[in-house]
Amino acid sequence: MTPEQLRMARNALRLGVRDLAELSGVSFTTVSRFETGKGGLQHTTAEAMRKALEVRGIQFLEAGQVALGSGVAIAKERDSQDV
């Protein structure tokens, strides 16, 4: 799971950082630092957040996978000049 995937999933469910922290049992600081690219995650921490989102309907995809429903995806990497 990338920081972008986490942020998109959380926003799709209209959850705040604090909400996701509470639902997953992960600290607010850990969620915030990961989403902003200022820290990594241990496997168990990533799984806790992922499961908290998946039970609420989120499906995480890797490149080439097809979604089970409608949604959005990051089509390509972009740099700041693309904005």
One Martini backbone bead per residue (centre of mass of N, CA, C, O) as a GRO file, in nm:
protein
   83
    1MET     BB    1   0.096   0.037   0.023
    2THR     BB    2   0.043   0.360  -0.044
    3PRO     BB    3  -0.003   0.677   0.042
    4GLU     BB    4  -0.211   0.730  -0.184
    5GLN     BB    5  -0.398   0.492  -0.130
    6LEU     BB    6  -0.470   0.564   0.157
    7ARG     BB    7  -0.588   0.845   0.105
    8MET     BB    8  -0.805   0.758  -0.100
    9ALA     BB    9  -0.953   0.557   0.082
   10ARG     BB   10  -1.022   0.746   0.312
   11ASN     BB   11  -1.176   0.958   0.137
   12ALA     BB   12  -1.394   0.766   0.018
   13LEU     BB   13  -1.503   0.729   0.334
   14ARG     BB   14  -1.479   0.994   0.497
   15LEU     BB   15  -1.204   0.988   0.655
   16GLY     BB   16  -1.007   1.061   0.898
   17VAL     BB   17  -0.717   1.016   1.047
   18ARG     BB   18  -0.840   0.961   1.326
   19ASP     BB   19  -1.040   0.748   1.237
   20LEU     BB   20  -0.837   0.540   1.128
   21ALA     BB   21  -0.679   0.508   1.385
   22GLU     BB   22  -0.913   0.392   1.554
   23LEU     BB   23  -1.002   0.152   1.363
   24SER     BB   24  -0.686   0.026   1.357
   25GLY     BB   25  -0.489   0.094   1.610
   26VAL     BB   26  -0.343   0.351   1.513
   27SER     BB   27  -0.165   0.615   1.514
   28PHE     BB   28  -0.193   0.929   1.406
   29THR     BB   29   0.107   0.975   1.340
   30THR     BB   30   0.148   0.731   1.155
   31VAL     BB   31  -0.058   0.801   0.940
   32SER     BB   32   0.045   1.085   0.872
   33ARG     BB   33   0.339   1.013   0.797
   34PHE     BB   34   0.275   0.820   0.567
   35GLU     BB   35   0.096   1.008   0.386
   36THR     BB   36   0.354   1.226   0.373
   37GLY     BB   37   0.635   1.057   0.354
   38LYS     BB   38   0.774   1.042   0.673
   39GLY     BB   39   0.706   0.722   0.678
   40GLY     BB   40   0.686   0.404   0.756
   41LEU     BB   41   0.583   0.051   0.772
   42GLN     BB   42   0.477  -0.201   0.929
   43HIS     BB   43   0.316  -0.476   0.845
   44THR     BB   44   0.101  -0.474   1.077
   45THR     BB   45   0.012  -0.181   1.032
   46ALA     BB   46  -0.080  -0.201   0.738
   47GLU     BB   47  -0.290  -0.427   0.787
   48ALA     BB   48  -0.474  -0.273   0.982
   49MET     BB   49  -0.554  -0.052   0.781
   50ARG     BB   50  -0.648  -0.225   0.547
   51LYS     BB   51  -0.875  -0.380   0.699
   52ALA     BB   52  -1.039  -0.128   0.787
   53LEU     BB   53  -1.105  -0.061   0.482
   54GLU     BB   54  -1.209  -0.332   0.358
   55VAL     BB   55  -1.464  -0.369   0.551
   56ARG     BB   56  -1.571  -0.083   0.397
   57GLY     BB   57  -1.501  -0.154   0.061
   58ILE     BB   58  -1.210  -0.162  -0.003
   59GLN     BB   59  -0.988  -0.193  -0.297
   60PHE     BB   60  -0.677  -0.308  -0.356
   61LEU     BB   61  -0.441  -0.229  -0.619
   62GLU     BB   62  -0.251  -0.341  -0.869
   63ALA     BB   63  -0.095  -0.342  -1.140
   64GLY     BB   64  -0.351  -0.474  -1.366
   65GLN     BB   65  -0.582  -0.475  -1.198
   66VAL     BB   66  -0.929  -0.538  -1.133
   67ALA     BB   67  -1.212  -0.409  -1.045
   68LEU     BB   68  -1.529  -0.480  -0.885
   69GLY     BB   69  -1.573  -0.167  -0.921
   70SER     BB   70  -1.604   0.142  -0.895
   71GLY     BB   71  -1.348   0.409  -0.955
   72VAL     BB   72  -1.010   0.490  -0.880
   73ALA     BB   73  -0.686   0.566  -1.035
   74ILE     BB   74  -0.344   0.552  -1.081
   75ALA     BB   75  -0.201   0.581  -1.395
   76LYS     BB   76   0.054   0.767  -1.308
   77GLU     BB   77   0.332   0.912  -1.269
   78ARG     BB   78   0.404   1.235  -1.125
   79ASP     BB   79   0.504   1.553  -1.144
   80SER     BB   80   0.496   1.885  -1.051
   81GLN     BB   81   0.473   1.981  -1.365
   82ASP     BB   82   0.178   1.850  -1.423
   83VAL     BB   83  -0.002   2.077  -1.261
   0.00000   0.00000   0.00000
